[in-house]
């Protein structure tokens, strides 16, 4: 039996959409300003590392628009085509974000590697590049801390991914600053080395995001802590003698639950129904669960499901 969406669910969803929109718009403004400064200053000061970091910031703008698009669609309720809702738009957006980062990282690696073929042609950079790199580092670290706080407050894995994307930007800006400083100290090869490291960081982050999102789209189960907590809530419900065949799958940042509930076989259908309704209500109230599908079994009846019983 399915439990209808509650008013609490709608409030949480609206809050998450608003948080995603506001934090992402802040990110858009910061990245637009930074990418413009970095690319222009990098070209003027002859710093390939700063230009690479600027392109990275520019890719963040695309990522931010992906987040905005996903937030707009994932908040829609169930319809005839998506009867469980649209939360998996978030998983799809995370996959797109990861693939974008992979592509950007590969482009950075190719561009940096080309510089090593003719190291004597690497120009000395202007000190302006170091100041811009330091400014970018400060701005991106501040942006990361702000976005991560928002993501944790509303429990959004997509916003967490975007926040750590900002942290990867801060790490890349630190590497760029070190490369530019090395160039200014008389080691010009350090500038393309910094660009190469930035490409590796971006590619690694993209691979992790894409891999995690792909698993979620393939009905990956909730993590063990969430499953254990859901099991405890079900077993603590008055009238539940045991459970078995507890299965979960991710739906965006929420969880779908299927479970067999064992009740006293001597009670009537109405009493058993009331017990299962109570169990569903408790799970929906205390856990990030979208829906609970239950099946009632009399306690003590042998079962042949794929999951062990929990008593």
BELKA-V809094 format. One record per residue. N is the residue number from 1. RES is the residue in one letter. PHI is phi in degrees with one decimal (999 if undefined). PSI is psi in degrees with one decimal (* if undefined). Layout:
n: [N N]
res: [RES RES]
phi: [PHI PHI]
psi: [PSI PSI]
This chain:
n: [1 2 3 4 5 6 7 8 9 10 11 12 13 14 15 16 17 18 19 20 21 22 23 24 25 26 27 28 29 30 31 32 33 34 35 36 37 38 39 40 41 42 43 44 45 46 47 48 49 50 51 52 53 54 55 56 57 58 59 60 61 62 63 64 65 66 67 68 69 70 71 72 73 74 75 76 77 78 79 80 81 82 83 84 85 86 87 88 89 90 91 92 93 94 95 96 97 98 99 100 101 102 103 104 105 106 107 108 109 110 111 112 113 114 115 116 117 118 119 120 121 122 123 124 125 126 127 128 129 130 131 132 133 134 135 136 137 138 139 140 141 142 143 144 145 146 147 148 149 150 151 152 153 154 155 156 157 158 159 160 161 162 163 164 165 166 167 168 169 170 171 172 173 174 175 176 177 178 179 180 181 182 183 184 185 186 187 188 189 190 191 192 193 194 195 196 197 198 199 200 201 202 203 204 205 206 207 208 209 210 211 212 213 214 215 216 217 218 219 220 221 222 223 224 225 226 227 228 229 230 231 232 233 234 235 236 237 238 239 240 241 242 243 244 245 246 247 248 249 250 251 252 253 254 255 256 257 258 259 260 261 262 263 264 265 266 267 268 269 270 271 272 273 274 275 276 277 278 279 280 281 282 283 284 285 286 287 288 289 290 291 292 293 294 295 296 297 298 299 300 301 302 303 304 305 306 307 308 309 310 311]
res: [X X X X X X X X X X X X X X X X X X X X X X X X X X X X X X X X X X X X X X X X X X X X X X X X X X X X X X X X X X X X X X X X X X X X X X X X X X X X X X X X X X X X X X X X X X X X X X X X X X X X X X X X X X X X X X X X X X X X X X X X X X X X X X X X X X X X X X X X X X X X X X X X X X X X X X X X X X X X X X X X X X X X X X X X X X X X X X X X X X X X X X X X X X X X X X X X X X X X X X X X X X X X X X X X X X X X X X X X X X X X X X X X X X X X X X X X X X X X X X X X X X X X X X X X X X X X X X X X X X X X X X X X X X X X X X X X X X X X X X X X X X X X X X X X X X X X X X X X X X X X X X X X X X X X X X X]
phi: [999 -96.0 -97.6 -67.3 -67.0 -95.5 -64.0 -60.9 -59.3 -64.7 -64.7 -62.1 -63.9 -64.8 -65.3 -66.0 -64.5 -65.8 -63.9 -62.8 -66.3 -66.4 -67.1 -71.8 -65.2 -62.1 -62.3 -59.4 -63.0 -63.8 -68.8 -64.3 -66.2 -65.2 -62.0 -63.5 -63.3 -66.8 -68.0 -66.1 -66.8 -65.0 -66.8 -69.6 -94.9 64.4 -108.2 -68.5 -66.1 -68.7 -63.9 -61.0 -67.2 -66.3 -64.9 -59.9 -62.0 -65.5 -65.7 -63.3 -61.1 -63.5 -61.4 -63.6 -68.6 -63.0 -63.1 -62.2 -64.5 -64.4 -62.6 -68.2 -87.0 -69.9 -81.0 -68.5 -76.3 -61.8 -140.0 -66.3 -91.4 -129.9 -75.3 -101.8 96.8 -118.2 -60.9 -73.4 -57.9 -65.2 -63.7 -63.8 -67.2 -63.2 -64.1 -62.8 -62.8 -62.9 -65.2 -61.9 -64.0 -60.2 -65.2 -64.0 -60.8 -63.2 -63.9 -64.7 -62.3 -62.9 -65.7 -68.8 -62.3 -63.5 -67.4 -73.6 -71.4 -135.4 -62.8 -70.0 -92.5 -72.2 -80.7 -74.9 -94.4 -88.1 -63.5 -58.1 -60.6 -67.9 -65.0 -67.8 -63.3 -65.9 -62.8 -63.5 -59.7 -63.6 -65.2 -72.5 -66.9 -64.0 -62.5 -58.9 -63.9 -65.4 -68.0 -67.3 -62.4 -66.1 -61.5 -69.3 -65.8 -100.7 55.0 -117.5 -68.1 -65.4 -69.4 -62.4 -60.7 -69.7 -65.6 -69.2 -60.9 -64.5 -66.4 -62.6 -64.9 -63.7 -63.3 -66.8 -66.6 -64.8 -63.5 -62.3 -59.6 -65.8 -65.0 -65.0 -61.3 -61.9 -62.4 -65.0 -85.2 104.3 -121.9 -61.4 -64.7 -70.0 -67.0 -67.3 -61.9 -62.7 -62.6 -64.9 -63.5 -59.4 -60.7 -64.8 -62.1 -65.3 -63.7 -63.4 -64.0 -63.6 -62.2 -67.0 -63.0 -64.6 -65.6 -64.2 -64.6 -62.2 -64.8 -65.0 -68.8 -99.0 62.2 -64.9 -69.4 -65.2 -70.2 -60.0 -65.0 -64.8 -63.1 -63.1 -66.4 -63.8 -60.0 -63.4 -63.5 -63.7 -69.2 -84.6 -72.3 -56.2 98.4 -87.4 -87.3 177.6 -138.9 -152.3 53.4 -77.9 -130.2 -134.9 -151.3 -79.1 -138.3 66.3 -96.3 -112.6 -127.1 -101.3 -121.1 -122.3 -156.1 -98.1 -104.7 -101.0 -127.8 -59.8 -68.3 -90.0 -82.6 -85.2 -62.2 -63.1 -65.5 -63.1 -63.5 -63.6 -64.6 -67.5 -62.0 -64.5 -62.3 -61.1 -59.4 -63.5 -65.8 -65.6 -77.4 -107.5 -136.7 -76.0 -109.8 -83.6 -157.9 -127.4 -101.0 -119.4 -133.1 -95.8 -126.6 -69.5 -61.9 90.6 -76.7 -59.1 -124.3 -127.8 -74.5 -83.4 -113.3 -69.2 -72.0 -123.2 -121.8]
psi: [140.3 143.9 130.9 159.5 137.1 167.2 -33.5 -40.5 -44.2 -39.3 -44.5 -42.0 -42.8 -39.9 -41.3 -40.3 -42.0 -41.3 -41.7 -42.7 -48.0 -45.2 -35.5 -35.3 -36.0 -44.3 -40.2 -46.7 -45.3 -47.5 -33.1 -44.5 -46.1 -45.5 -38.7 -47.7 -44.8 -44.3 -44.3 -47.2 -36.7 -41.7 -41.0 -37.1 3.9 37.1 107.9 -30.4 -42.2 -37.7 -41.7 -41.7 -34.0 -40.1 -37.8 -46.1 -36.9 -37.5 -28.1 -33.8 -43.3 -42.5 -39.9 -39.8 -32.1 -43.0 -43.4 -42.3 -44.2 -41.6 -34.6 -39.7 -34.1 -20.5 -6.1 144.2 177.8 146.8 -172.1 -27.2 -26.8 81.8 -12.2 7.5 -173.0 22.2 -25.6 -5.0 -32.9 -42.4 -41.9 -39.0 -38.4 -38.3 -44.7 -40.0 -42.9 -43.5 -36.3 -45.3 -38.1 -44.9 -43.3 -43.3 -42.2 -40.4 -39.3 -41.8 -43.2 -45.2 -42.1 -40.7 -33.4 -30.0 -28.4 -15.3 -28.1 70.0 -24.8 -16.4 0.4 119.5 159.8 141.1 161.3 153.0 -19.3 -34.0 -36.7 -41.0 -41.3 -38.9 -40.7 -40.6 -42.9 -40.8 -47.3 -45.0 -41.8 -35.7 -40.5 -42.6 -41.7 -48.3 -38.7 -48.6 -37.3 -37.7 -41.9 -44.6 -41.5 -33.8 -39.5 1.5 59.4 116.0 -31.3 -42.7 -33.6 -43.8 -42.1 -33.4 -45.1 -24.9 -43.2 -36.5 -38.4 -33.3 -41.5 -41.3 -41.0 -36.3 -33.6 -43.5 -41.6 -44.0 -41.3 -40.7 -42.6 -42.2 -41.3 -39.8 -43.7 -27.1 2.3 16.3 77.9 -25.3 -20.6 -22.6 -53.2 -26.9 -42.4 -41.2 -37.8 -43.9 -40.1 -44.0 -41.1 -42.7 -44.1 -44.7 -41.0 -43.7 -41.4 -40.5 -41.1 -44.8 -45.2 -40.8 -44.6 -43.6 -38.8 -42.0 -39.6 -37.3 -18.9 29.1 45.0 141.2 158.7 161.4 163.4 -36.3 -42.7 -43.0 -43.2 -40.0 -41.4 -42.6 -43.7 -40.4 -43.0 -46.1 -23.0 -4.6 127.1 130.8 -14.5 115.7 -22.3 170.7 156.9 169.7 42.6 118.0 146.7 157.7 147.0 144.2 89.5 -126.4 6.4 176.7 138.4 134.6 134.0 132.2 146.9 124.8 131.9 125.3 167.8 121.0 -9.9 -9.4 163.7 173.9 -39.1 -42.6 -42.6 -39.7 -41.4 -38.7 -45.3 -36.1 -39.7 -42.7 -44.4 -45.2 -42.7 -42.4 -45.0 -30.7 -34.1 -5.1 157.1 63.0 131.9 -40.1 151.7 119.3 122.7 154.6 133.9 130.6 143.7 137.8 139.9 -8.8 128.3 138.5 158.6 29.1 175.2 -8.2 143.9 151.7 151.6 122.1 *]
